[in-house]
Every structure is written in C-alpha cells, then in structure tokens.
C-alpha cells in the first residue's frame, strides 16, 4: 500500500506535466488554422488525447499530495521522458502517410532529447505547423521539461529539488543559483528565453524569413539540428546566416548558470571565472582552425578561407551536438568527421543544452589521469584535483569515474547490438555515438546527407534507447531499470 501511495503521488505530478505539455500543441494548432493547413485535424486529435490522458491521471491520483523523495524524482523524470514523446509523436504518426509508430516515437524522442536525428525526408514539402512542432520539441527539451515544470508548478514544492537533481546535466547537481529551486528554474528559463529572442532577431537580420528564423532558433538554442529543409543550412548558402548560427550554437553550448550570473550581475567576468569556459573555447575553436588547415592541405577546398568556412560551421555544429550541416562532411578525408564525432562526446559544458559527458567531467578525468601518473613516481605526494579554485571531493571524483566507465560500456554494448543486427561497423558505431551524445547525424548510412529511415525497427529502438540514455545522462535511466530501485 505504501508503494502504491508513492506511485500515485508521482502520477499526480506526471498528470500535470502531461496536461501542460498538451497545451503546447495549441501553437501548431493556431499556425495550421491561420495557414489553412490540413495538419490542423491531427493536432486537434493529439491535443484532446494528451490533455484527456493528463486529466484522467490527475483524477486517479488527485488526493495523493505527499512530498516527492529522491526515488520518486528519478521515477518521475524517467516516466516524463518516455511518456511525453508518445504524445509528441501523435501528430507525426497521424499526419505522415506510411509512418510507423516506431518511427514517429523515434522522431519525437529525437526532438525532445535535442538529438536532431530524423527519419523524415521531404521536409521542404511538409506543412509549416508540422515542422514547427518538430522543432518546438527541441526548444522545450533543450532546457528540460522537468526544469520547466519546476519553474511553473509550485505544487511540486520541496520535490522540485529531487526532480532538478535527477534531470540536470553535469556531475555537480546540488549547487543553487537562488535560495529556492523554483526560482532557479525560472531564472534559467528567463535567460534561455532572452537569448532565444536575440537569436530569432539575428537570424532574420542575417537573411532568414521570420518563419524560418523562429523554428531554427528553436533548434539552434536547443542544440537539436532539425531543419525545415532537406539540405539543412546548405539551402541558404549564406556566410552571414552561418556566422550567426555559429555564435548562438557556441553560446548554447555554455553553462546557462554562467549566463544567468553574467546577466544578473551585469559582468562578463562571470565567463572567465567559469572553469569550463576557457577549455571549451580552446578545444572548440582550436579544432576549427586545425581542421580548416587539414582540409585545405588535403585538397578538400581550393582556398583556406573556404576550408575555414565549412570547417567552422560543421565542427561547431557537431561538437556542440547540434547536428546542422552546410555540406556533406562525410565526403571529407575520414579523420575530420571522426574527430568531429569525438568532440561531440565531451565539448559542451555542464548546464548547457548540449549532450555528451560534458567538459567538466572530461577535465576531471584528464586531471585524474595525470594525478595517477604523479603518484606512480611519487607515491606519497598529496595532489588534490581542483576544478577552478575548489578541490573536487572524492564523492564527485568516484561518480565521474563511474560515469566514464558506464559511458564506454554503453557505447560498446549498443554498437555490438547494431552490428549484430546487420549494420556495417562505421554506421553502427557512429549512429550510437551520435544518439548517446544527442548529436544527430552520424556517418555511413546515417550521415548528414541521409536519414535514419534506413534502419529497421530493432535498430531504431536501439537508437531511441540510446537517445534517452544520453539525455538523462545514463544513470537516471539505469537507476530506475535496476532491481535495487524497486526493492524496499
């Protein structure tokens, strides 16, 4: 009975999140009505079904108002990130002819996890409301659905901290920007919204229409990579548009807590004080320069300036786990795309909308390796690992080491599954890396010039699971799937 009460308390909050999510469908409904698109009917049906589901869940659990424990927070986060894609998939499943629910769910998970992998071709011919919905999912998933819920649902009370901790990216999840978690969530969403407005205006100034500016802001700020055009950014062939997009992709790859502090205190020194910031810039733009020289030296482009243009856009896009492309970089000398896939594993900062293990963990792992080398020479040496000016506790260090190990296990296991199912190794490995890191395009059959539609249902579900693992930073999902979670 006690376990049932816990479960119903989780369902009560889940019902509110589902209901609120259903209201986001009002935007594509309004767009399809205004533009007289045939997609209006499917959004109406999806809206009614989603809101009704939320209402039924709330009715069943309305009397269960206990505070959420840490265990409840993990369960609610996992249920949210697995149930909401089913609701988000309904308009795609109902509208697109021949689309299976597996593909529709994959597309919705890809959007909400900000992966940007797609199974849909013919994007230019889709109704604007359908593309708007796909890309709105990226924007909502970028800052996090649970963070949004904590910001606007005071009913969560103390439980908000458990939800925030279970979903927030990065190894140091207990730091607070404001005394109350709801204030922190609201502050982060306010910063996210302000930068998003600046992105829309900048993209329109650079040459996009207002319609394209809005939806590409969604996928730029969410680092998701969906587009309204099959050619992605090659459609515009514009250096100005690419430059603006590079700037905002790089901005979204930074910790939004740092943006929050910089705006609240009106000082740019907040960025310099962020230990990740310097390494983020060094690795990201150092790779841009090195790959530009590499491409030019190997004859991929006739001039260094042209090589720099394409290296900058595609390297920043993949390294920040966005997934835009302005050329088929899989045709480059093989080192370049593989280096870009390597970058997407760790470049983005903790607290950003990007995927991967995050720069913070990479820095801690890097310093731990050199500490062990030092200990090999000087066993009695005391050499604490520092992140900025603070020493990293043993608890955080062990958590990072465990995360690094399970991250590698996940990549190897899922790659072997994909190869076992019949995929070639390059496609299998790159698809898994791209999905676990929430990057989108891989190499081989799932490269930037193709889609994930080539995968069979089993392979699609493996990639869907990989995207959820990556977005929830592996442990949140594995904790709920472990038998220890369900024992008393």
N, C-alpha and C positions, 0 to 999 in steps of 0.2 A: 504493500500500500504506500509506503514512504517513497519507493522508487517511482511509482505511478504519479504521486504528487509532484515530484521533481520534474518528471517528463511533461506533465500538464502545465507546469509553470513555464517551461521552455516553450511549449506550444502557444501559450498566451502571448509571449513576446514575438514569436515567429509569426503569429497571425497578424499582428500589427505591421510587421515588416513586409509581409506579403501584400497586405492591403495598401500600404504606402507605395510599394513598388508598382502595384496595379495602376495607381493614379498617374504614373509617369507615361502610361500609354495614351493619356489624353493629348499629349503633344503631337504624336504622329496621327492621332485621330483628327485633330484640328487641321493639321497640314494636308492630310488626304481629302478632308472635306473642302478646304479652301481651294485646293488644286483640282478638285473633281476627279480624284484617282479611284481606281477600282479597289485599292487596298483598304479602303475605309471599313468595309464589312468585316474583314478578318481582324482588324484592330478592335472593332466593336465586340466581336465574339471573344477575343482574348481578354479584353478588359473585363467583361462581365464574368467570365470564368475565373479569372485571377482574384478579383475582388470578392466574389462569392466564396471561393475557397478560403480566403482570409477571414471572412465573416463567420463561416462555419467553424473554423478552428478557434476563433475567439469565443464563440458561443459555448463550445465544449469545455474551454479552459478558463472562462471569464472569472471564476471565483478563486483561482489559484494565483495569488499575488505575492508569494514569498520572494525574498531577495535571491538573486542568482549566485550560486557558488562558482568557483573556478571550473569545476567539472561541467556545470550547466553551461558556462560560457563557451567552452570548447564544443559541446554538442550543438548549441545554437548556431555558432559560426559555420559548422560543417553542414547542418541542415539548411541554413540560408543559402550557402554557396552551391548546394546540389539541387534544392527545390526551385529557386528563382530562375535558373537557366531553363527549367522546364516551362515555366510561364513565359519567359522571354522568347522561347523557341516557337510558341504557338502561332504568332503572325507569319513567321517564315514558313512553317510547316503547312499552314492553311493556304497561303498565297502561292508559293512557288510550285509549279507543276512537277510532279515526279520526285519531290524532295522527301526522303525518308525522315522519320523522327530522329534516327541516329544522327543524320547529317544536320538537321535543324538544331538538335541539342548541342552538337559539336560547335556549330556556328555561334550559338548563344553563349556557351561556356567560353569560347574564344574571345567574344566581346567583353563579357563581364570580368574575365581574368586579365584583360588587356593584352591578350596574346596576338590577335590580328591574323591568325591562320584562317583561311577561308576555303569553303568547298563550292562557292558560288562563282560562276563566270557570267559574262554579260552584264556586268554591274552598270554600265552606261545606260542600258535599256530598262533598268528597274525603276519603279515609281520612287520619287524622292522620299516619300514617307517611309518606305522600306529601308532605304539606305540611311535615312535619318535615325531610324530605330536601331539598326545595327551599330551605328557609330555613337549614339547616345549611351548604349550599353557600356562602351569603352570608357566614356567620361564618368559614368556612375561608378563603374568598377575601379577606376583609377584611384580615387581617394578612398574607396572602400565602402561597401554597402553598410557594414556594421558601424563604421565611423559615422556615416550619415545618420544611421538610426540613433546612435548615442547622442548626436547633435540635436535631433529634433524630437526624441521621445523621452521626456523627463520621467515617464513611467518606469524607465529602466533603473532609475535610482542608483544604488551602490553597485548593482550588477554591471553597470556600464564599464567599470574598470576591468572586470573579467573578460568582457567582450573585446574591449580595446586591446588587452594584453594578448588574447588568443589570435587576433587577426592582424595586429600591427606588424609591419615588417621590421627585421633587424634584431640583433641579439640583446639590446638593452631596451626592454619594453616597459620599464617601471618609471622612467623619468617623466615628469609632468611639466608642462609649459604654464599651466594655470592651476589654481587650487582644486578645481572641480573638473572631472573628466569630460562632462558635457561642454564646459567652456572651452576645453582644449579642442574637442571635435569641431565645435562651431568656429573656433579661430582658424583651424586648418582648412575648413571648407570655405571660409571667407577669403583666405589667401588664394586658395585654388580658384575660386570664382573671379577674383580680381585679375589674376594672371590670365585666366581664360578669356576675359573680356579684352584684355590687351592683345591677346593672340588673334582673336577674331578681327579686330580693327587692323592689325598689322598685315594679316593675310589678305584682307580686302585691299588695303593700300598697295600691296605687292602685285595685285592683278587678278585675284580670285573674285568670282561673283560672291554676293552675300550668302547665297545658299551653300556654295562650296566652302566658304570661309567658316561658317558655323560648324558644319559637320567635320571638317578637317581640323578645326580647333579641338573638337571632342577627342579625336584620335591622336592628335599631337600632345595635348596635355595629359591624356590617359596613357600615352606611350603604347598605343594599340595597333596602329598601322592599317586599319581598314580605310578604304577609299571608295569614292563613287565612280571610279574609272578603272577598267582592267589594266591600263598602263600605269596606274599609280601616278607618281609625280612626273613621269615621262610625258604625260598628257599635256602638261603646260610647257615643258622645256624652257623654264624660266629661272635664271640665276637668282633673280630677286626673290621669287617665291621660295626657292630652295634655301636661300640665306636666312630668311625669316624663320622658316621651319627648323633649320639647324639650331638657331638661337633658342627657340622655345622648347625643342626636344632636350637640349642641354640643360635648360632651366628646370624642366620637369624631372630630369634625372638627379637633381639635387634634393637634399632633405627638406621637406616642406616646413619642418620645425625651424630650420635655419631661415627660410623665407619669412616665417611668422615673426621670429625675433627681429630680423632686419627691418621689417615693416613697422612693427610695434614700437621699436626703439629708434627708428629712423637712422640707422647707421649701417654702412656697408661692411664695417669691420667684423660684423657677425659672421660673414662668409669666411674671412681669413681665420677666425677663431674656430671654425668647424674643421676638425682633424681630417675629415674625408675630402674636403673641398680641394685642397692642393693636389692630392693624389688623383682625384677624379679628373681634374684638368690636365695633369701631366700625362696620364695614361690615354685619355680620350684624344686630345689634340696632338700628342706625340705620335700616336698611331696614325692619325690622319696624315701628318707630314711624312712619316716613314712609308706608308702605303702609297702615297702620291708619287714619291720618288721611285718606289718599287715598280709601280705600274708604268711610269714613264720609261724607266730603264729597260723594262721587258717589252716595250713596244705596244702596250695596250692602248696608248693615246699618243697622238703626234706631238703634243706640246705639254710642258709641265703644268701650265695653267689649267688645261682641260683635265689632266690627270688629277690635279688638286680639287677641281670642282666635283668630280664624280667620287673621288675618294672621301672627301669631306662629308658629302650628303649621305652616302651609303654606310660609311663607317660610323658616323654619329647615330644614324638610324638603327643599325643593328646593335651597336654597343649599348645604346640606351634601351634596348629591347622594344623599339617601336615597330620596325618592320616595313617602313616605306622604302621604295626603290625608284630611282630615276633611270636605271639601266639594268640589264640582266647581268649582275655581277658574278653569276655562276660561270660565265664565259671568261672571266679574268684568269690569269695564272693561279693555280689552285691554292697557293699559300695565302693569298689575300682573303678569299671568302672563309677559309678555315680560321685565319687569325681573327676575323670579324666575329665568327661564331664563338671563338674562345673569349673574346672581350665581353660578349653578352652574358657570360657566366658570372661576372663579378663587378663590372664597372659602375653601375648605378648605386647611388647612396641609400643607406637605410632611411626609411621615411619618405622615399620618393615614390612615384607611381610605376617605377620600373621593376623588372624581375631579376632573377639570378640570386646568387648568395650574398650580394651586396659588398660594396667596397670595404665597409667596416670589418666584416668577417675576413675578407681577403687580407687586410692589413694585419689583423690579429694572428692569422695563420702564418703569414710571412714572418712576423716578429718571433713567433714561437719556434719556427724552424731555426732561425739564427740564434735564439737562446739555447736550443739544444746543441748546436754546433759549439757555442761557447762553453757549455757545460762539459762537452766531450774533452775539451782542452783544459778546463779549469773546473773540476767537479765541485769545488767549494764556493765558487763565485755566486754572489747574490745579484741577479739581474732581472728585476721585475719588468713585466711587459706594460708599457704605457700606451694609452690611447689619448693623444693630446697631452694634457698635463696630469691626467689621472691614471693611476695604476689599475690595470684590469684584474678584477677579482678572479680567484680560482674557479668560482661557480660559473662565471661568464666564459672563461677560457675552456673549461670542460664542455660547456654547452656548444661552443663554436667548433671544437674538435669533433664532437659527436655529430654536429650538423654536417661538417665537411665529409665525414665518413659516410653517413647515410645518403648524402647527395651523390657521391660517387657510386654507391651501391644501387641507387635508383636509376642512374644513367646506364649503368652496365646491364642491370636486370631488364629494363624496358627495351633497351637496344637488342638484347638477345631475343626477347619475345617477338620483336618486329622482324628480325632476321629469320626466326623460326617460322613466322607466318608467310615468308616468301619474298620479303623485300630485300633489295641489294643493300650491302652494309653502309654505303655512303648515305643513301636515302634514309635508312633506318636510324643511323646514329644522328644525323643532322635533324631529322624530324623530332626525335626525343629531346635533343639539346634545345631545339627551338621551342618546344612545348613546355618543358620543365622550366626554362628560363623566361617563358611568356614573351617570346620574340616574334614568332610567326613564321616567316619563310625560312626554309632550310636549304638543302642542296639536292642535287639529283632530281628525282621525280617530284619533289615538293619545293623546288627552287622559286626564286622571285618571279619568274615568268610563267609559273604554273600554279595549280591549286592543290589542296589536299583531297580533291574529289577522286584522285587515282587510288586512294586507299580503300580496302574492303572494310566491312563493318567492324570486324575484330580489331584491325589496325586503328580505325577511327576511335573506338572506345579506349584503346591503349593511350592514344594521344589526348583524349578527353581527360582521362585519369591523370596523365602527366601534367596537363594544364592546371588542374585543381591542386595537385600536389605542389606545383611551383607557386601558385598564388597564395596558398595557405602555408607556405614555407615548410612543407613536408611533415613536420612533427604534429601540427594541429590536426591534420587528417589522420595520420598514423596513430595518434593517441586515441582517437575515437574508434578506430578499427581494431585496436589491440584488446585482447581479453581482459587485461588489467583494468581498463576503463569501466567495464561492466560488472566487475566484482564489487562486493560491498566493502 
